[in-house]
Amino acid sequence: MTAWDELTGQEAAIALLREAAADPGAMTHSWLITGPPGSGRSNLAYAFATELLSGLGGEDALTAAQVAARTHPDLAVLATDRVIISIDEVRHLVQQSQYSPSVAPYRVIVIEDADRMTERTSNVLLKALEEPPPRTVWVLCAPNAADLIPTIRSRTRSVRLRVPSVAEVADLLVRRDGVDRALAEQAARESQSHIGMAHRLATDADARERRARTLDIALSVASVSGAVTAAEQLVSLATADAKAFTAEREAEERDAALRSLGVEPGGTVPPALRSTLKNLEEDQKRRATRSVRDGIDRVLVDLLSLHRDVLMVQLGAGVELVNESMRSRIEQAARTRSPELSLAALDAISQARRRVEGNTPPALALEAMLIAASGRVPSLGSAL
């Protein structure tokens, strides 16, 4: 299996990048890969990097392994789980971009979530894109080209990804992860074709249980006091989900740091080296904040799918439900409320997503959303 096989439903983008990698004379020095969450932006970036670093002979196993481990000497990566990418991180990358490649035809620099750069930080990157070394290739990833400043967009070649179909994501889960077909289709549908989330739902029973609990809580709200309690429960579920998602990664990072420092597992860390571990722990705490925020957003996306399903049943649309496994509950909810209330619920959830992204306390944003979605008051737009 090659790096390209990790992608699904992106044949046009794959063909474009493979053609570019095969023709050094037509190679573009900076690329912008955009697409909705879960479409495979970063996977495509690393598949492209593997092809470039392997040279005209095509992808080789050693290069693929080095790119997968992010250890290739001519690959630089900036990936962050924090709210923003710092200007110092970009300055360091710009400095690295000036070096000639050591073993590969190109030096490839990948920036995941390039939309998290502030304008000041973006201007530091802009200077590098305006005068690039001849064998350096920048690959930026972002949800939308509009998330970057116009001057950066004008200096990159854009590759737009589409949302893969449920069937395509299910096929990937079956082929790559050996997931049962029925479970793969359910995970693909409930993740709304988000590849990473589909993989998690298909391979983690606890994640599936937490998602089901989220929808059950939302359907059970019957009063203002119930909305307050439900908001607390949803925040708790999102926090637990975020911790479960990052716990294994954080443990691996700590073990890797200890190995690099020459400390045996379970051994005492020398005082002179403790600052390194402390910096790692502080970075993990910052990431945890972002992870919880992302977890809250995943809860809200799931609730959007729930109220969308209710509305589709109310309108007799005859389309497949995202949450097919909860059809009986959804049909019951459709009978007890109006389509107008379902539309209001969708608006309230979208507003809650904007509020959380704007640093409104999640519990408060969820309370307002659940009260508005339940129809107990006309609106809480002035409550925050």
Buried (B, 14 or more C-beta within 10 A) or exposed (E): EEBBEBBBBBEEBBEBBBEBBEEEEEBEBBBBBBBBBBBBBBBBBBBBBBBBBBBEEEBEEEBBEBBEEEEBEBBBBBEBBBEBBBBEBBBEBBEBBEBEBEEBBBBBBBBBBBBBBBEEBBBBBBEBBEEBBEBBBBBBBBBEBEBBBEEBBEBBBEBBBBBBEBBBBBBBBBEBEEBEEEBBBBBBBBBBBBBBBBBBBBBBEEBBEBBBEBBBBBBEBEEEEBBBBBBBBBBEBBBBBBBBBBEEEBEEBBEEBBEEBEBEEEEEBEEEBEEBBEEBBEBBEBBBEBBBBBBBBBBBBBBBBBBBBBBBBBEEEEEEBBBEBBEEBBBEBBEEBEBEBBEBBBBBBEBBBEBBEEEBEBBBBBBBBBBBBBBBEEEBEEEB
